[in-house]
Amino acid sequence: MFFSIIIPVYNRPDEIRELLESLRLQEIANFEVIVMDDGSENTCESIVRAFEKELEVTYQWIENIGQGFARNRGAALAKGDYFIFFDSDCIIPADYLTKVAKAIRERRLDAFGGPDAAHENFSILQKAMDYAMTSFWTTGGIRGKLQDPSKFQARGYNMGFSREVFQKTGGFIDPNQGEDIELSIRIKKAGFTLELIADAFVYHKRKSGILPFIRQGFSFGRNRVNVSTYHPEAIKLVHLLPLAFLLFCLSMLVMPWLSLMLFYLQLLVFSFWLGLIFYGATIQYNNPIVGLLAIPLAIAQLSAYAKGLAWAWLRKS
């Protein structure tokens, strides 16, 4: 079993160095790395070339076409039995490929994905962002924490499938708006097995600032609606919860003038939820500052997702 690791990158040369360094430390060596520089002005060619003695690595600069199509270009160059896709802002644990190979053999997987996590060396802000993105109390734990692995939809930062899957599906059909979720749905519809490998996680850096983090939340909501243009069933009840959360928060602004009793009840529920966020993040990272930061980030992330969802729906209609 030979793996082709395909990495689209755009103006992030510093990140690609850390990613390649982590791949150099993999327990098994039956893989190649293909870096697709998607129209970068600040290219990473010299950094990638520096790893040529330690990794079987290919670098190619292309005109900017979007990460989905850049992944397809990389897959066209690949010689592996399985293609694995990472984002450039990931760090890969040394036993990642070992776990993936074991799961493919034992579970006969055609396609797979894994969760993301925060490395112990990540900043306090990045850890708080990670909790806001992955906690049961914010996203319902749908990012890599499903009890039923077969219900999983792989994300492009940690996703893989066989050569046969790529040949039968044609790969990604959207450049950068939920293209990974769309392909996950299409893979299953084609009759292939796609499941979560829960212990094949990657360390995924979050955005460098709060505003980029909020913009990302907005784009996630917008992308979900975009996926629904290909697959109407893609929007489920869990994806509407951020919209319900936003409406709940907005209603609190006017409720004191409508019913003080209902307002106090809302305040109690909201305070309890904030306490769960603080407690969960503090315990997970053993740091109360992470817990405090996770509260406004969770609110911002859910609100931004809801706004992106509503904006895309209104635009679509």
Sequence and secondary structure as in RCSB ss.txt:
>XXXX:A:sequence
MFFSIIIPVYNRPDEIRELLESLRLQEIANFEVIVMDDGSENTCESIVRAFEKELEVTYQWIENIGQGFARNRGA
ALAKGDYFIFFDSDCIIPADYLTKVAKAIRERRLDAFGGPDAAHENFSILQKAMDYAMTSFWTTGGIRGKLQDPS
KFQARGYNMGFSREVFQKTGGFIDPNQGEDIELSIRIKKAGFTLELIADAFVYHKRKSGILPFIRQGFSFGRNRV
NVSTYHPEAIKLVHLLPLAFLLFCLSMLVMPWLSLMLFYLQLLVFSFWLGLIFYGATIQYNNPIVGLLAIPLAIA
QLSAYAKGLAWAWLRKS
>XXXX:A:secstr
  EEEEEEESS HHHHHHHHHHHHT S   EEEEEEEES SS  HHHHHTTTTTS EEEEEE    HHHHHHHHH
HH   SEEEEE TTEE  TTHHHHHHHHHHHHT SEEE  EE  TTS HHHHHHHHHHH HHHHTTTTT  SSGG
G   BTTEEEEEHHHHHHH S  SSSSSHHHHHHHHHHHTT  EEE TT  EEE   SSHHHHHHHHHHHHHHHH
HHHHH GGG  HHHHHHHHHHHHHHHHHHHHHH HHHHHHHHHHHHHHHHHHHHHHHHHHT HHHHHHHHHHHHH
HHHHHHHHHHHHHHHH 
